[in-house]
Amino acid sequence: MPRPPLPRGPRAAAAVVVVVVVVALVALSSATAPAAAEEVGCVTTAWRLFGADHRICIEAFDDPEIINVTCHLSQARTGGIAGSFGLAEDPSLFAIACRQIGPIRLPAGLDDEETVFSAGTSPMFKQTRVVRIFDRKRGTLIYLAYSTKLIEGSPMNSISTVPIMPWPEAPAAPAGQ
């Protein structure tokens, strides 16, 4: 049995665009959003006559799934005129340190691997990502920061580990204080 012809014309094209947009929005809303970072501070590494200076900036973010784990990510930022307009590619130079800052309670059904942070470092799709990997055998959360751009055959990366430890209760204040 022959298939009926597909609709053509501007209305059919608009319908296809609407379907694609709806599917994309549903996919994005169902995924766990990586954490948003806040800039803690920056230091200048090279002064530029025109445009922004080259800098190393430190950002902090909390793991969106694990309460009481905070990570600090330092990253090189390209200055100059292109860097001032967000058109420069930042180098894949970064470091990460994550720490337990309070009692950790793991959520039920925690994935063994999950992206917890992502930031663009180039107008051409290069990103720095942080993935949490749960080492169940050792009771440790591993945070792997890496660049999505391959450099000389392998991505630049840095790790930090957070062993899940009991958190001491705060001592009670003496009476009368």
VEXDREN-2710 file (C-alpha; in Angstrom, 1 decimal):
% VEXDREN-2710
k/r/px/py/pz
1/MET/0.0/0.0/0.0
2/PRO/1.5/3.4/-1.0
3/ARG/2.2/6.0/1.7
4/PRO/0.3/9.2/1.6
5/PRO/2.5/12.2/0.5
6/LEU/4.0/14.2/3.3
7/PRO/2.6/17.7/3.8
8/ARG/4.7/20.5/2.3
9/GLY/4.8/24.2/2.5
10/PRO/5.4/26.9/5.2
11/ARG/2.8/25.5/7.6
12/ALA/4.3/22.0/7.5
13/ALA/7.8/23.4/8.0
14/ALA/6.6/25.5/11.0
15/ALA/5.0/22.4/12.5
16/VAL/8.3/20.5/12.2
17/VAL/10.1/23.3/13.9
18/VAL/7.6/23.4/16.8
19/VAL/7.9/19.7/17.3
20/VAL/11.7/19.9/17.4
21/VAL/11.6/22.8/19.9
22/VAL/9.2/21.0/22.2
23/VAL/11.2/17.8/22.2
24/ALA/14.4/19.8/22.9
25/LEU/12.7/21.6/25.8
26/VAL/11.3/18.4/27.3
27/ALA/14.8/16.8/27.1
28/LEU/16.5/19.8/28.7
29/SER/13.9/20.1/31.5
30/SER/14.1/16.4/32.4
31/ALA/17.9/16.4/32.8
32/THR/19.4/17.3/36.2
33/ALA/20.8/20.8/35.7
34/PRO/24.5/21.2/36.6
35/ALA/25.3/23.6/39.5
36/ALA/25.7/27.3/38.9
37/ALA/29.0/28.7/40.1
38/GLU/29.7/32.0/41.8
39/GLU/33.0/33.8/41.2
40/VAL/35.0/34.1/44.5
41/GLY/37.9/36.1/43.1
42/CYS/40.5/36.6/40.3
43/VAL/44.1/37.5/40.1
44/THR/45.8/39.1/37.1
45/THR/48.5/37.1/35.4
46/ALA/49.4/39.4/32.6
47/TRP/48.5/43.0/32.1
48/ARG/47.0/43.9/28.7
49/LEU/47.2/47.4/27.2
50/PHE/44.0/46.9/25.2
51/GLY/41.2/44.9/26.6
52/ALA/40.9/42.7/29.7
53/ASP/43.9/41.3/31.5
54/HIS/44.8/37.6/31.5
55/ARG/43.5/36.2/34.8
56/ILE/43.0/33.2/36.9
57/CYS/39.6/33.1/38.5
58/ILE/38.2/30.9/41.3
59/GLU/34.6/29.9/41.2
60/ALA/32.7/28.0/43.9
61/PHE/29.8/25.7/43.4
62/ASP/27.8/23.2/45.6
63/ASP/27.1/19.7/44.4
64/PRO/23.5/19.9/43.3
65/GLU/22.8/16.3/44.6
66/ILE/25.0/16.0/47.6
67/ILE/24.3/18.5/50.4
68/ASN/27.4/19.8/52.2
69/VAL/29.9/19.3/49.4
70/THR/31.4/22.4/47.9
71/CYS/34.0/22.6/45.1
72/HIS/36.3/25.4/44.1
73/LEU/37.5/25.5/40.5
74/SER/40.4/27.8/39.4
75/GLN/40.6/28.5/35.7
76/ALA/42.7/30.6/33.4
77/ARG/40.8/33.3/31.5
78/THR/42.1/34.9/28.3
79/GLY/42.1/38.7/28.2
80/GLY/42.9/41.1/25.4
81/ILE/40.3/42.5/23.0
82/ALA/38.8/39.1/22.1
83/GLY/38.6/38.1/25.7
84/SER/36.8/41.4/26.6
85/PHE/34.0/40.5/24.1
86/GLY/33.8/36.8/25.0
87/LEU/35.4/35.7/21.7
88/ALA/38.7/34.3/23.0
89/GLU/39.2/30.6/23.8
90/ASP/40.3/30.2/27.4
91/PRO/43.2/27.7/27.9
92/SER/42.4/24.3/29.3
93/LEU/44.3/25.1/32.5
94/PHE/42.4/24.5/35.8
95/ALA/42.5/22.9/39.2
96/ILE/39.7/21.7/41.5
97/ALA/39.4/21.2/45.2
98/CYS/36.2/19.8/46.8
99/ARG/35.5/19.5/50.5
100/GLN/32.9/18.2/52.9
101/ILE/31.5/21.2/54.8
102/GLY/28.9/19.5/56.9
103/PRO/27.2/16.1/57.4
104/ILE/26.8/14.3/54.1
105/ARG/23.6/12.3/53.4
106/LEU/23.6/10.5/50.1
107/PRO/20.3/10.6/48.2
108/ALA/18.6/7.3/47.4
109/GLY/19.4/6.1/43.9
110/LEU/22.5/8.2/43.5
111/ASP/24.1/7.7/40.1
112/ASP/27.6/6.3/39.9
113/GLU/28.5/9.1/37.5
114/GLU/26.9/12.5/36.9
115/THR/27.9/15.9/35.5
116/VAL/27.6/18.4/38.3
117/PHE/29.1/21.5/36.7
118/SER/29.6/22.8/33.1
119/ALA/30.9/26.1/31.9
120/GLY/31.7/27.3/28.3
121/THR/35.3/28.3/27.8
122/SER/35.1/29.1/24.1
123/PRO/32.5/30.4/21.6
124/MET/33.1/27.2/19.6
125/PHE/31.6/24.6/22.0
126/LYS/34.6/24.0/24.3
127/GLN/33.6/23.5/27.9
128/THR/35.0/22.7/31.3
129/ARG/33.0/20.0/32.9
130/VAL/33.0/18.5/36.4
131/VAL/31.7/15.0/36.8
132/ARG/31.1/13.3/40.2
133/ILE/32.0/9.7/40.3
134/PHE/30.9/7.6/43.3
135/ASP/33.4/5.1/44.4
136/ARG/31.0/2.9/46.4
137/LYS/33.7/0.4/47.6
138/ARG/35.7/3.2/49.3
139/GLY/32.9/5.5/50.3
140/THR/34.4/8.4/48.3
141/LEU/33.1/11.0/46.0
142/ILE/35.5/11.8/43.2
143/TYR/35.2/15.1/41.3
144/LEU/36.9/15.1/37.8
145/ALA/37.3/18.4/36.1
146/TYR/38.1/18.1/32.4
147/SER/38.1/20.0/29.1
148/THR/35.9/18.8/26.3
149/LYS/38.5/19.9/23.8
150/LEU/41.3/17.4/23.1
151/ILE/44.8/18.8/23.5
152/GLU/47.6/16.7/22.0
153/GLY/45.4/13.6/22.1
154/SER/44.0/13.8/25.6
155/PRO/41.8/16.1/27.6
156/MET/43.4/18.2/30.3
157/ASN/41.9/17.1/33.7
158/SER/42.2/17.5/37.5
159/ILE/40.6/15.5/40.3
160/SER/39.6/16.0/43.9
161/THR/38.2/13.4/46.3
162/VAL/35.8/13.7/49.2
163/PRO/35.7/10.7/51.6
164/ILE/32.3/10.5/53.2
165/MET/33.2/10.9/56.9
166/PRO/31.1/11.3/60.0
167/TRP/30.6/14.9/60.9
168/PRO/31.1/15.9/64.5
169/GLU/28.2/17.6/66.3
170/ALA/28.9/21.1/67.5
171/PRO/29.7/21.2/71.2
172/ALA/26.9/22.5/73.4
173/ALA/27.4/26.1/74.7
174/PRO/28.2/26.3/78.4
175/ALA/25.2/27.2/80.6
176/GLY/24.6/30.9/81.1
177/GLN/26.1/32.0/77.8
END
